[in-house]
Amino acid sequence: MRALLVDDEQLPLMHLQRLLEKDVGGVKVVGAYTNPLEAIDQAISLQPDVVFLDINMPRISGLEIGERLQGIDNSPEIVFVTGYDKYAVDAFELCALDYIMKPVQLQRLQKTMDRLRERIKSAKEAAPVKEESVVSIQCFNSILFHQPNQEPQEIKWRTNKARELFAYLLHHRNKMIDKDSIIELLWPDYDGSKGVTQLYTTIYLIRQTLKRYGLQTISINKGNLEGGYKLTIDSATIDVEEWESRLKQLLPLSLANIQEYEQVLATYTGDYFGDYDYLWAEYERERLRRMWLQLAKTMSSFYLGHGRVREAINVNQRIQNLHPLEEDSYMILMQLYASLDDHAAVEEQYQLLTSRWETELGSAANEHITKWYHIWKQETEGK
């Protein structure tokens, strides 16, 4: 096993190297550096399996080194070493393989190496077969990953902030996002240094999570001059992009292509990041909702014009599920149910309409709909 050591003090560095090579065994220290910047430069060519990082260094923090190392190919595991900084330990425990308190004890170090060997063994066993495969990322409702010949995966993010930052970078995919803008969005109450710490930790955590799930086709790259981050996806598709592309390619609606319209309508399974309360996604969420609604209304009019009552009912029920305050759907459904002499369904629609308007909007239903309902009610009672 190849290890790289970084500590700004020479004595702790020598002590750790001696423990690893002589007492633990099976470890080759390929580099031991008191200059952290030099260690970063050498890590690419040395390709260590693990990097032991001192947390508290004057020129650059161990956290930032770890964050940079995660940006290289075949990124190593990280073990943080600290003398006293409990705040840092709490943060690093989220994303590092382990952390060790100074002075490093052999028994504690041995436990870390056992964990490391197990991690490497598991990673090799779980390594996906290299093939030309396409990962599909689902953004409707929840974030899910669809890999060939596998069930959809919902990643278990270690923190909600990690999930949101991934979603935010995915939303702005292939664009460099300024570091300060991310901190202002996700950690607005943190001062400069704590905000940067949280950002580095979370980026580190996202990279480790994607690696653990075998999603190496998705990567987060750091901008020049440390200005920001960009998420890129290679040989991967995104369901909202695919859906919008299919929608725009639809020919004018006819009996010949109605099934294609139905497929596009059904593919929209829920709102964009609908399971998460991300205010920054609201504009895109509403834009896609309106596109779907226009499609559904077009199909409703088509079915009504061709006397296909059951299909029209189905479409308007779906409209209500996604757009419960879309008033026209209640009117259309009441008229359709009335044409089928389904009085209970008409009553149910009217009660649903009035209760939703009162609860959600604090107002009465549209006078035109109310008038139609009362006329229908009198006519049915008079029969």
Buried (B, 14 or more C-beta within 10 A) or exposed (E): BBBBBBBBBEEBBEBBBEBBBEEBEEBEBBBBBBBBEEBBEBBEEBBBBBBBBBBBBEEBBBBBBBBBBBBEEEBBBBBBBBEEBEEBBEBBEBBBBBBBEBEBEEEEBBEBBEBBEEBBEEEEEEEEEEEEBEBBBBBBBBBBBBBEEEEEBEBEBBBEBBBBBBBBBBBBBEEBBEBBEBBEBBBEEBEEEBBBBBBBBBBBBBBBBBBBBBBBBBBBEBEEEEEBBBBBBEEBBBBBEEBBEEBEEEEEBEEEEBEBBBEBBEBBEBBBBBEBEBEBBEEBBEEBBEBBBEBBBBBBBBBBEEEBBEBBBBBBEBBBEBBEEBBBBBBBBBBBBBEEEBBEBBBBBBEBBBEBBEEEEEEEBBEEBBEBBEEBBEEEEEE
